[in-house]
Amino acid sequence: MENRFQQTKRVSSFPRLPLLGCIDLTYRCNNNCRHCWIRIPPGAEEKNAELTFEEIKLIVNQARQSGCHSWSISGGEPMFRPDFYEIFDYLTTRCAFYLINTNGTLITPRIAKLMVRKGSKMVSLYGATAKVHDFITATPGSFEATLRGLKYLKEAKAGFLVQLVPMKDNYYEFNAMVDLAKTLSKNY
């Protein structure tokens, strides 16, 4: 009997499989971070050029048929879309793993419960205090909104990573940012 594992076949090229899909749900954001290159305000005309939910479903289905089993979800702020819950639900029920990058300000208890699904949640933290964080995001109240979103994730037991973003304007608070992150999550 021939051992099929010892057979070799020479191929000139390997098939390209999209194992990981990357999707930016929107380039709009509720923050206006000083360091960010995506500074499209919430009401901008670019909203009209965003993919519809139906278009996103078509892309997800085609990618899945081609072998895609993981998604990286970002934006702007992906949760800024009013149909985020539906998109996230659809996408994460059709993949083995996801990674989402968010500022955390728009996380609700309902979204946090959905984010219990297997995947990585990265929530950006720009300061250890509201003064510094809100200065960098150029959005008053963003620090408290981020902490509230993290609280919802913690209550839902949806593991997450606090993504510390050191820069010139917050570096003097970096040690305090690390201390704060330790109180929020074991992953930072």
Residue frames relative to the residue before (quaternion, step in Angstrom):
aa qw qx qy qz dx dy dz
M 1.0000 0.0000 0.0000 0.0000 0.00 0.00 0.00
E 0.4182 -0.7265 0.5019 0.2132 3.54 -0.87 1.00
N 0.3651 -0.7203 0.5476 0.2190 3.59 -0.96 0.89
R 0.3419 -0.7832 0.4841 0.1878 3.56 -0.40 1.20
F 0.6246 0.5496 -0.3447 0.4347 3.60 1.17 -0.38
Q 0.6659 0.4841 -0.3089 0.4762 3.58 1.20 -0.33
Q 0.5235 0.6162 -0.4235 0.4085 3.56 1.23 -0.09
T 0.0934 -0.7814 0.6138 0.0634 3.55 -1.00 0.75
K 0.1197 -0.7616 0.6344 0.0567 3.47 -1.21 0.60
R 0.3249 -0.7436 0.5525 0.1905 3.55 -0.78 1.00
V 0.0541 -0.7874 0.6140 0.0078 3.55 -0.87 1.00
S 0.4540 -0.7037 0.4782 0.2645 3.54 -1.05 0.72
S 0.7944 -0.0165 -0.0009 0.6071 3.58 1.18 -0.45
F 0.4200 -0.6869 0.5363 0.2533 3.52 -1.24 0.51
P 0.5250 -0.6214 0.4578 0.3587 3.59 -1.04 0.62
R 0.3779 -0.7018 0.5553 0.2374 3.55 -1.09 0.69
L 0.0626 -0.7940 0.6047 0.0043 3.53 -0.70 1.10
P 0.3233 -0.7227 0.5631 0.2369 3.60 -0.86 0.77
L 0.1140 -0.8301 0.5443 0.0417 3.58 0.11 1.27
L 0.7735 0.1886 -0.0909 0.5983 3.57 1.15 -0.68
G 0.1645 -0.7683 0.6124 0.0877 3.53 -0.90 0.97
C 0.1691 -0.7626 0.6172 0.0950 3.58 -1.06 0.75
I 0.0508 0.8065 -0.5853 0.0660 3.55 -0.79 1.00
D 0.1932 -0.7263 0.6511 0.1062 3.52 -0.99 0.98
L 0.3300 -0.7896 0.4850 0.1800 3.57 -0.37 1.21
T 0.7710 -0.0670 0.0597 0.6304 3.56 1.19 -0.58
Y 0.3328 -0.7046 0.5731 0.2537 3.56 -1.24 0.32
R 0.5191 0.6144 -0.4238 0.4165 3.56 1.30 0.08
C 0.0688 -0.7974 0.5992 0.0174 3.54 -1.20 0.54
N 0.4651 -0.6704 0.5063 0.2792 3.53 -1.20 0.59
N 0.6585 0.4046 -0.3072 0.5552 3.59 1.31 -0.07
N 0.2426 -0.7421 0.6032 0.1631 3.55 -1.32 0.20
C 0.0337 -0.8725 0.4873 0.0093 3.55 0.90 1.03
R 0.5426 -0.6709 0.4240 0.2750 3.50 -0.95 1.02
H 0.7272 0.4375 -0.2325 0.4751 3.60 1.07 -0.67
C 0.6036 0.6239 -0.3411 0.3605 3.58 1.20 -0.42
W 0.3716 -0.7261 0.5357 0.2184 3.55 -1.00 0.83
I 0.6548 0.4340 -0.3147 0.5328 3.59 1.25 -0.19
R 0.1427 0.8144 -0.5415 0.1524 3.57 0.00 1.26
I 0.2594 0.7681 -0.5408 0.2244 3.54 0.81 0.97
P 0.3894 -0.7552 0.4755 0.2280 3.59 -0.54 1.12
P 0.7229 -0.4933 0.2884 0.3885 3.56 -1.20 0.56
G 0.7883 0.3524 -0.1868 0.4685 3.62 0.82 -0.90
A 0.3434 0.7854 -0.4667 0.2180 3.59 1.27 0.16
E 0.6321 -0.5598 0.4031 0.3530 3.54 -1.25 0.61
E 0.5408 0.6454 -0.3927 0.3698 3.60 1.15 -0.55
K 0.4827 0.6688 -0.4236 0.3744 3.56 1.25 -0.37
N 0.6630 0.5335 -0.2983 0.4322 3.58 1.01 -0.83
A 0.6834 0.4770 -0.2864 0.4727 3.61 1.19 -0.40
E 0.4755 0.6779 -0.4425 0.3443 3.60 1.25 -0.08
L 0.5769 -0.5751 0.4528 0.3624 3.53 -1.19 0.59
T 0.4210 -0.6689 0.5450 0.2798 3.55 -1.09 0.69
F 0.6663 -0.4716 0.3812 0.4339 3.56 -1.27 0.22
E 0.6418 0.5246 -0.3232 0.4566 3.59 0.98 -0.82
E 0.6525 0.5013 -0.3133 0.4741 3.61 0.99 -0.79
I 0.6326 0.5222 -0.3238 0.4715 3.58 1.03 -0.81
K 0.6410 0.5204 -0.3298 0.4577 3.61 0.93 -0.84
L 0.6388 0.5274 -0.3220 0.4583 3.57 0.97 -0.83
I 0.6583 0.5047 -0.2990 0.4718 3.61 0.93 -0.91
V 0.6552 0.5121 -0.3088 0.4617 3.58 0.91 -0.93
N 0.6705 0.4993 -0.2995 0.4598 3.58 0.90 -0.89
Q 0.6636 0.4949 -0.3064 0.4700 3.59 0.93 -0.87
A 0.6526 0.5108 -0.3140 0.4634 3.57 0.95 -0.85
R 0.6410 0.5243 -0.3212 0.4595 3.58 0.97 -0.84
Q 0.6572 0.5071 -0.3080 0.4649 3.60 0.95 -0.85
S 0.6918 0.4617 -0.2663 0.4871 3.58 1.17 -0.56
G 0.6898 -0.5043 0.2736 0.4415 3.60 1.26 0.02
C 0.4608 0.6849 -0.4532 0.3364 3.62 1.22 -0.05
H 0.0019 -0.8228 0.5680 -0.0195 3.57 -0.78 1.01
S 0.7378 0.2985 -0.2083 0.5684 3.59 1.28 0.08
W 0.1365 -0.7931 0.5903 0.0618 3.55 -1.15 0.67
S 0.2080 -0.7057 0.6636 0.1355 3.50 -1.24 0.72
I 0.1022 -0.8152 0.5700 -0.0069 3.55 -0.60 1.21
S 0.1611 0.7891 -0.5741 0.1474 3.56 -0.75 1.05
G 0.1855 -0.7566 0.6097 0.1460 3.51 -1.25 -0.49
G 0.4609 0.0673 0.7569 0.4583 2.19 -1.49 -1.90
E 0.6632 -0.4193 0.3865 0.4847 3.51 -1.08 -0.80
P 0.3776 -0.7722 0.4586 0.2253 3.62 -0.30 1.22
M 0.6734 0.5066 -0.3018 0.4459 3.59 1.05 -0.70
F 0.4802 0.6785 -0.4314 0.3507 3.57 1.26 -0.06
R 0.5848 0.5694 -0.3725 0.4417 3.58 1.19 -0.48
P 0.4849 -0.6783 0.4631 0.3005 3.60 -0.88 0.85
D 0.7127 0.4116 -0.2497 0.5102 3.60 1.20 -0.47
F 0.2470 0.8056 -0.5086 0.1772 3.60 1.21 0.41
Y 0.6418 0.5404 -0.3442 0.4215 3.61 0.79 -0.94
E 0.6912 0.4797 -0.2788 0.4630 3.57 0.84 -0.98
I 0.6431 0.5156 -0.3182 0.4684 3.59 0.98 -0.86
F 0.6808 0.4950 -0.2873 0.4572 3.57 0.82 -1.04
D 0.6360 0.5264 -0.3216 0.4636 3.57 0.97 -0.85
Y 0.6717 0.5017 -0.2944 0.4588 3.57 0.86 -0.99
L 0.6982 0.4928 -0.2686 0.4444 3.54 0.80 -1.07
T 0.7422 0.4344 -0.2453 0.4475 3.61 0.78 -0.97
T 0.6183 0.4961 -0.3731 0.4820 3.62 1.18 -0.17
R 0.7170 0.4035 -0.2364 0.5170 3.58 1.29 -0.11
C 0.6996 0.3720 -0.2880 0.5377 3.55 1.13 0.59
A 0.5197 -0.6378 0.4758 0.3111 3.55 -1.29 0.37
F 0.8055 0.0298 0.0416 0.5903 3.56 1.13 -0.64
Y 0.0464 -0.7801 0.6228 0.0366 3.55 -1.18 0.60
L 0.1665 -0.7198 0.6609 0.1320 3.49 -1.36 0.36
I 0.0277 -0.7962 0.6044 0.0073 3.58 -0.82 0.94
N 0.1937 -0.7533 0.6231 0.0822 3.51 -1.07 0.90
T 0.1087 0.8114 -0.5559 0.1442 3.57 -0.59 1.17
N 0.4621 -0.6400 0.5192 0.3275 3.55 -1.25 0.31
G 0.4831 -0.7333 0.3774 0.2940 3.59 1.31 -0.02
T 0.5326 0.6862 -0.3898 0.3058 3.58 1.20 -0.33
L 0.7442 0.4055 -0.2140 0.4856 3.59 1.15 -0.55
I 0.3980 0.7038 -0.4903 0.3254 3.58 1.25 0.26
T 0.1310 -0.7686 0.6247 0.0428 3.54 -0.90 1.03
P 0.6656 -0.4660 0.3583 0.4599 3.62 -1.18 0.16
R 0.6337 0.5383 -0.3282 0.4483 3.61 1.00 -0.77
I 0.6702 0.4723 -0.2921 0.4923 3.59 0.93 -0.89
A 0.6288 0.5453 -0.3371 0.4400 3.61 0.95 -0.85
K 0.6481 0.5122 -0.3243 0.4609 3.61 0.96 -0.79
L 0.6476 0.5067 -0.3105 0.4769 3.58 1.06 -0.72
M 0.6803 0.5143 -0.2833 0.4386 3.58 1.06 -0.73
V 0.4123 0.6795 -0.4829 0.3674 3.57 1.26 0.25
R 0.5044 0.6574 -0.4158 0.3749 3.58 1.20 -0.46
K 0.6328 -0.5761 0.3764 0.3550 3.53 -1.13 0.80
G 0.4563 0.6438 -0.5104 0.3418 3.52 -0.68 1.18
S 0.4726 -0.6499 0.5113 0.3049 3.55 -1.32 0.05
K 0.1323 -0.7612 0.6329 0.0501 3.50 -0.92 1.02
M 0.0570 -0.7904 0.6099 0.0061 3.58 -0.67 1.11
V 0.0620 -0.8016 0.5944 -0.0170 3.55 -0.65 1.18
S 0.3654 -0.7726 0.4872 0.1793 3.56 -0.64 1.18
L 0.0826 -0.7599 0.6441 0.0272 3.52 -1.10 0.88
Y 0.1789 -0.8365 0.5164 0.0400 3.57 -0.65 1.17
G 0.8047 0.0524 -0.0404 0.5900 3.58 1.24 0.03
A 0.4886 -0.6453 0.5016 0.3054 3.53 -1.31 0.30
T 0.7440 0.2830 -0.1702 0.5809 3.55 1.34 -0.20
A 0.6259 -0.5347 0.4078 0.3951 3.54 -1.23 0.43
K 0.6056 0.5832 -0.3605 0.4039 3.58 0.97 -0.81
V 0.7331 0.4103 -0.2359 0.4884 3.60 0.79 -0.99
H 0.6574 0.5147 -0.3166 0.4503 3.60 0.81 -0.98
D 0.7094 0.4584 -0.2655 0.4649 3.59 0.80 -1.00
F 0.5826 0.5563 -0.3718 0.4614 3.60 1.15 -0.54
I 0.6950 0.4738 -0.2791 0.4633 3.59 0.88 -0.95
T 0.7104 0.4284 -0.2665 0.4907 3.60 0.96 -0.79
A 0.2767 -0.7763 0.5048 0.2569 3.57 1.30 -0.39
T 0.6130 0.5099 -0.3418 0.4975 3.55 1.16 0.71
P 0.3194 -0.7556 0.5374 0.1956 3.60 -0.32 1.19
G 0.7886 0.2961 -0.2389 0.4831 3.55 -0.95 0.94
S 0.4906 0.6899 -0.4314 0.3119 3.61 1.20 -0.15
F 0.5938 0.5645 -0.3661 0.4413 3.61 1.10 -0.64
E 0.6884 0.4681 -0.2810 0.4775 3.57 0.82 -0.98
A 0.6427 0.5162 -0.3263 0.4626 3.60 1.00 -0.76
T 0.6338 0.5159 -0.3289 0.4732 3.60 1.03 -0.76
L 0.6658 0.4932 -0.3056 0.4691 3.60 0.88 -0.90
R 0.6234 0.5293 -0.3350 0.4680 3.59 1.05 -0.72
G 0.6479 0.5154 -0.3085 0.4684 3.60 0.96 -0.86
L 0.6512 0.5044 -0.3062 0.4772 3.57 0.99 -0.84
K 0.6158 0.5425 -0.3373 0.4612 3.57 1.06 -0.75
Y 0.6517 0.5089 -0.3164 0.4650 3.59 0.96 -0.84
L 0.6394 0.5152 -0.3285 0.4668 3.60 0.98 -0.78
K 0.6521 0.5196 -0.3025 0.4618 3.55 0.98 -0.92
E 0.6617 0.5086 -0.3022 0.4606 3.61 0.92 -0.90
A 0.6899 0.4642 -0.2698 0.4856 3.58 1.07 -0.75
K 0.3583 -0.7421 0.4736 0.3109 3.57 1.33 -0.27
A 0.3637 0.6814 -0.5206 0.3638 3.52 1.03 0.93
G 0.3515 -0.7646 0.4978 0.2100 3.58 -0.19 1.23
F 0.0258 0.8022 -0.5942 0.0529 3.57 -1.03 0.76
L 0.3521 -0.6997 0.5843 0.2124 3.49 -1.35 0.36
V 0.2898 -0.7141 0.6084 0.1894 3.57 -0.93 0.92
Q 0.2143 -0.7978 0.5583 0.0769 3.53 -0.51 1.26
L 0.1912 -0.7935 0.5709 0.0887 3.57 -0.34 1.24
V 0.1342 -0.8011 0.5824 0.0331 3.54 -0.82 1.04
P 0.1028 -0.8193 0.5622 0.0471 3.60 -0.02 1.26
M 0.1155 0.7684 -0.6219 0.0973 3.53 -1.07 0.83
K 0.7557 -0.4048 0.2608 0.4439 3.53 -1.27 0.22
D 0.7339 0.4579 -0.2464 0.4371 3.60 0.86 -0.92
N 0.7804 0.2898 -0.1955 0.5184 3.64 1.16 -0.17
Y 0.4205 0.7561 -0.4484 0.2246 3.56 1.23 -0.18
Y 0.6189 0.5508 -0.3502 0.4369 3.58 1.04 -0.64
E 0.6920 0.4190 -0.2749 0.5196 3.61 1.26 -0.25
F 0.3591 0.7887 -0.4649 0.1813 3.58 1.23 -0.04
N 0.6582 0.4979 -0.3255 0.4614 3.62 0.86 -0.85
A 0.6536 0.4888 -0.3100 0.4877 3.58 1.01 -0.73
M 0.5997 0.5430 -0.3575 0.4666 3.60 1.13 -0.61
V 0.6374 0.5130 -0.3205 0.4772 3.58 1.00 -0.84
D 0.6509 0.5141 -0.3160 0.4606 3.59 0.91 -0.88
L 0.6520 0.4979 -0.3122 0.4790 3.58 0.96 -0.84
A 0.6439 0.5307 -0.3245 0.4454 3.59 0.88 -0.92
K 0.6322 0.5439 -0.3318 0.4410 3.61 0.98 -0.79
T 0.6706 0.4827 -0.3045 0.4739 3.61 1.09 -0.63
L 0.6819 0.5037 -0.2711 0.4558 3.57 1.22 -0.49
S 0.8064 -0.0603 0.1033 0.5792 3.58 0.98 -0.85
K 0.4952 -0.6311 0.4904 0.3407 3.58 -1.16 0.46
N 0.7002 0.4075 -0.2443 0.5329 3.57 1.30 -0.31
Y 0.2236 0.7559 -0.5905 0.1730 3.53 -0.72 1.09
